[in-house]
Amino acid sequence: MRPAGRGAPAALRLPGRLAPPLLLLLRVLWCPHAARGDCGLPPAVPNATADLEGRTAFPVGFAVGYYCDVGFAKISGKVNAAHCLQNGEWTQPPVFCQRSCGSTPRLRYGHKQDIYIPVSYHPAGFTVEYECNLGFARNHSVSANITCLQNYTWSKPEVFCYKRSCPDPGQIENGHISIPTDILFASYIYFSCNPGYKLVGTNSTYCYYEGNDMIWNDPFPECQGNQKSEYRRHDQQLNFKK
């Protein structure tokens, strides 16, 4: 007599061909986790919350992602997901959320350097360096750095950039240029003509940048006299000569 082969218990050793419903039932009885594919709720991770998507059970191979709680940030390179295994257990993610300063402050005159843009984890003592926006120049006597303090707030940045100046606009012939404030970046100046002259062009412009140069954004206008005024002045000049 041939010995029984290894494999399923004798009670479950059946002929080679089984009807599909019976085969499915045997799989459920023999490998309950593999058949049902269930993992329960994923493990808790310090300072993080699992995104359950409204589920309470998860199939084999399913990955659950975690997001950091308020006041914490993900450490770059750390895994922030758990996977449901064949045995119905979860993989255990490492601790990937730690206390961190939040987003760096936005400044009207400067921005953080590009190397800091992808960085979201700012532990205490972490320093970020800024640079000036276009239209501004660096004041090198003042620090352009901010630091994450021990209370996980950012140090107050100093004003490390100042507005650049446009060229002196001078004057326009037969007209006048009004400068309400100054001729620094983003400031406006206004044009007007002397009596008897008509403004041809824009009545204002503002200081802007073009590459590394500061320019007036619009061409300066002209003040043109009308023909009647020209004839009148010409006649006056003739009468005066007489």
Secondary structure, 3 states (H helix, E strand, C coil): CCCCCCCCCHHHCCCCCCCHHHHHHHHHHHCHHHHHCCECCCCCCCCEEECCCCCCCECCCCEEEEEECCCEEECCCCCCEEEECCCCCECCCCCCEEECCCCCCCCCCEEECHHHCCCCCCCCCCEEEEEECCCEEECCCCCCEEEECCCCCECCCCCCEEECECCCCCCCCCEEEECCCCCECCCEEEEEECCCEEEECCCEEEEEEECCEEEECCCCCEEEECHHHHHHHHHHHHHHHC
